[in-house]
Amino acid sequence: MAEIGYTLMCEQTPARQLVDDAVTAERVGFDYAVISDHYFPWLEEMGHSPYAWSILGAVAQATERLPMMTYVTCPIMRYHPAVVAQKAATMGVLSEGRFTLGLGAGENLNEHVVGHGWPPVNTRHEMFREAIEIIKELFQGGYRNYRGEYFDIDSARLFDLPERPVPIAVAASGDQSADVAAELGDGLVSVDPNASLVQKFGASGGEGKPVYGQLAISYDQDRDAAVERAHRLWRWSVAGWKVMAELPAPVNFAAGAETVRPEDVAEKVPCGADVDAVVEAVGKYTDAGFTHVALVQIGHEHQREFFEWSEKELLPALRRL
């Protein structure tokens, strides 16, 4: 049975509510929580984007058992990998071992803000490998030096380390990145229920390691309202990752989604109060070999109703999956 997580969606939720939602997720029985790490929301209508690492520190103190994970942090531009290592190690200490560092090669949307441009994908993958190597080095303790093509560290040391190194889960979308995830990661992160990607990860050395997925849903007793909300706040997702990684701003995502219809979003996002539809969607991930699936409830104003439904109906049904 897969572990079922809850997504703290920074792009749509005020900062204080994110902490409260994490506490509620723990209470109603979610197995873990993931948090997005964005500078911008995908669309202006989403309306928020607080700093994920501040939220994580607060959640670590406000919860007792809930494992936490970034989904995902980019360590190649907006953050130097040495800084990511320090943040993750501190979270490992604060959470008493409940934190996993999810890493990805990033999106133009969030990384262009530092003014260094947006490299082509092959360059980003090379930068990403170096960044992971640096983070893993620093997690081992002691003074560390590194000289790479893109990143250097000079006598860097993390003075506050958890008892065990923070696990690293690596996002992948193709064979090349799956190889990196298997070689350097303790787990795989993938947006889609791609069985061939999971198999590639396992064959490259990732066998037995956790595989993390994510599923957006739009819960509402009124299905029409759920579809409308999903279209209004989630229409950006239909374009797919290869497009999403390249667009620079919410206005570009809005322009790219102008022709997306409500029914297009509803084909990908379970809408309404149909438990079986969500179970079927989660089942696509478990059938593909995923061990963890984090749910996203679209719309921050509807989290309380989603939690009540999850506790009474959805989570019990997913436990039987």
Summary of the structure (lengths in Angstrom):
residues: 321
radius of gyration: 18.8
end to end distance: 6.6
largest distance: 58.2
contacts: 1110
relative contact order: 0.15
helix: 50%
strand: 16%
